[in-house]
Structures are given as C-alpha cells and as structure tokens.
C-alpha cells in the first residue's frame, strides 16, 4: 500500500492509487506503461535539482510530461 500523503487524500475521495515498479530507462518505461495501460491520470514525484530548464521538474518528470497527452499530477519532493 502506498504511504505517501497524496495516496491518503486520493483514498478519501474514493480513488485507489496503484504504485508501479518499472525497470529500464525511467522516462521511456513510464511513457510505455501509461500508453499501454491507457491511464487516465499519472501521479509523479519530482526532485527538481538539476539544470535550469528542468529545475522545477527534474529530468525524468520533464521527459514524461513532454511525451504524454494525459493529465499528470506532479508532487514536488523536498
């Protein structure tokens, strides 16, 4: 069971989040999974501590956002 606070908030409104573990190059595997499963929403955490162009998202999150046409909820990890 996912223990992140957003998971509890989603459960409070009757949405059961699913935590998924993928292997390989992160952005490509997330994109493939989202498309294969026809996700309605993707929730991602972002660290955002790299170059300026990805300073708000982080490289993996940035690549995923650029490649998918579904809603993505990004949670910034501090």
C-alpha positions as CSV (number, residue, x, y, z in Angstrom):
1,X,0.0,0.0,0.0
2,X,1.3,3.5,-0.9
3,X,2.0,5.6,2.2
4,X,2.6,9.0,0.5
5,X,0.2,11.6,1.9
6,X,-1.4,12.1,-1.6
7,X,-2.4,8.5,-1.6
8,X,-4.5,9.1,1.6
9,X,-6.0,12.2,0.0
10,X,-7.0,10.2,-3.1
11,X,-8.5,7.4,-1.0
12,X,-10.6,10.0,0.9
13,X,-12.3,10.7,-2.4
14,X,-12.7,7.1,-3.4
15,X,-9.7,6.8,-5.8
16,X,-7.4,3.9,-5.1
17,X,-3.9,4.7,-6.3
18,X,-1.7,2.0,-7.7
19,X,2.1,2.0,-7.1
20,X,4.0,0.5,-10.0
21,X,7.7,-0.6,-10.2
22,X,9.3,-0.5,-13.6
23,X,12.8,-1.4,-14.8
24,X,14.8,0.3,-17.5
25,X,15.2,3.9,-18.6
26,X,12.7,5.6,-16.3
27,X,11.0,8.1,-18.7
28,X,10.7,5.6,-21.6
29,X,9.3,2.9,-19.3
30,X,6.8,5.3,-17.7
31,X,5.6,6.6,-21.1
32,X,5.2,3.0,-22.4
33,X,3.3,1.9,-19.3
34,X,1.0,4.9,-19.3
35,X,0.2,4.3,-23.0
36,X,-0.2,0.5,-22.7
37,X,-2.5,0.8,-19.7
38,X,-4.3,3.8,-21.2
39,X,-4.0,5.7,-17.9
40,X,-6.5,8.5,-17.1
41,X,-4.0,10.2,-14.7
42,X,-0.4,9.8,-13.8
43,X,1.0,11.0,-10.5
44,X,4.7,11.6,-10.3
45,X,7.1,12.9,-7.6
46,X,9.8,15.3,-8.8
47,X,13.0,16.3,-7.1
48,X,13.9,19.2,-9.5
49,X,17.5,19.8,-8.6
50,X,19.3,19.7,-12.0
51,X,19.8,22.2,-14.8
52,X,17.8,25.4,-15.0
53,X,15.5,24.1,-17.8
54,X,14.3,21.3,-15.6
55,X,14.8,23.0,-12.2
56,X,11.1,22.8,-11.4
57,X,10.5,19.2,-12.5
58,X,13.6,17.1,-12.8
59,X,14.8,15.3,-15.9
60,X,12.6,12.2,-15.8
61,X,9.4,14.1,-15.0
62,X,10.2,16.7,-17.7
63,X,10.7,14.0,-20.3
64,X,7.4,12.2,-19.3
65,X,5.5,15.5,-19.3
66,X,6.8,16.2,-22.8
67,X,5.9,12.8,-24.2
68,X,2.4,12.1,-22.8
69,X,-1.0,13.7,-23.6
70,X,-2.7,12.7,-20.3
71,X,-3.2,14.7,-17.1
72,X,-0.1,14.4,-14.9
73,X,-0.2,15.4,-11.2
74,X,3.4,16.4,-10.2
75,X,4.2,16.4,-6.5
76,X,7.4,18.2,-5.6
77,X,9.6,16.3,-3.1
78,X,11.5,18.5,-0.7
